[in-house]
């Protein structure tokens, strides 16, 4: 009787430790990913300027800022 209880206790503790480790790993990975996106945005003002130039248009600074604002609002 006590052997079965001991095994059940060990399994229960193992599950709790595993779930806790998974939650911590998920949280750390999420924070690192968000930090990378803040430091290296997927589209920068330089890229928007190059896109306008490829279309044959000389973009004004207000057009570039407008595109950046609309992209941030779409998030």
PyMOL commands that set and color helices and strands:
alter all, ss='L'
color gray80, all
select helices_A, chain A and resi 2-39+45-54+61-74
alter helices_A, ss='H'
color red, helices_A
deselect
rebuild
show_as cartoon
